C-alpha cells in the first residue's frame, strides 16, 4: 500500500511539473549580445537558443521573424549594427539573408 502511495505521489508531481506554463524571461533574451569577435551566424544561433529557452517564441517561425530580426539587429555588435541599419530594405529581408 505504501508503495502505491509513493508511485501515485510521483505521478502527481510529474504531472504538475509538466503541466505548468513556461515562465517568460525577456531580460535573458535582451541580455544576449554579440561578442566583439563573434561571427553574426554564431550570435544568431545563440539568440535563437535564448528565445527557445526563455520565451515561448519559435525564432524560426514566419510570424515571429520581424521580432527576432529587430532584436538581432539591436543586440548586434556596434559595427554590425550600423551596417545592418544602413542596409536598404533590411526590415523586409530574412535573417538568413542578413547573416
N, C-alpha and C positions, 0 to 999 in steps of 0.2 A: 504494500500500500504506500509506504514511504517513497519507494522508487517511482511509482506512478505520479505522485505529487511533484517530485523533483523534475520528472520529464515534462509534466504539464506546465510547471513554472518556467522551465527553459523555453518551451514553445511560446508561451505568452511573452516572455522577454524578447525573443527573436521577432515576433510579430510587431511588437511596439517599436523596436529599433528599425525595422524595415518600413513600417508604416508612417513614420514621421516625415514631415516635409524638410527638404534641404534648406538650411539657413543660407540666405544670400549675403555675401560679404564683398560688396563692390569695392571696398577700400583695398582689398588684396589685388583686385584687377588693376585698379588705378595706381597701385604701388609697383606694378610690374613695368619697369622701364628698360629701354635698350642700353646695354653697356657700351662704352666707348669703342671697344674692339669687336663687338658682337655683330655678326652679319645679320642683315634685316630678315632673312628667312629663318634664322635661328631664333631671333626675337619673336617673330610671328608665331612660331611653334610654341614657344614658352607662353606667349599671350593666350593662345588657344587652349593650352593646358590649364591656365589660370581660369579662363571662362568656364571650362568643364568642371573644375574642382569647386570653385567658389560661387558660381551662379547656375541658374537653370537655362542658360542660353547655349544653344548649339552654334559655335562660331562658324561652322561650315554651311549652315542653312542659309538659303537665299534671302529669307525675310529678315535675317539679323546681320547681313553683310554691311549695311550702312553704319550700324552701331560699332561693329568690330573695326571697320575701316577708320572711323573717326578716332577711336581710342588708339588704334595702331599709329596713326599719324601724330596724335598729340603726345604719345609716350615714346616716340622715336628719339634717337639721339639728335641734338640740335642741328647738325649739318644735314642729316637725312630729312628731318622735319622741314627745314627751309626748302630743300629741293622738292619734296612732295607737295608743299603748299604752293610753290610756284608752278608746278606741273599743271598744264591746262587740262581740264576735264578729269581731274583726279577723283572727284566725287562719283563720277559715273563708272570708273574703272573697277575691275575686280581686284581683290587683294593679291591674287596671284600675279596680275599684271603690274601692280605697284612694287611687289617684292622683286 
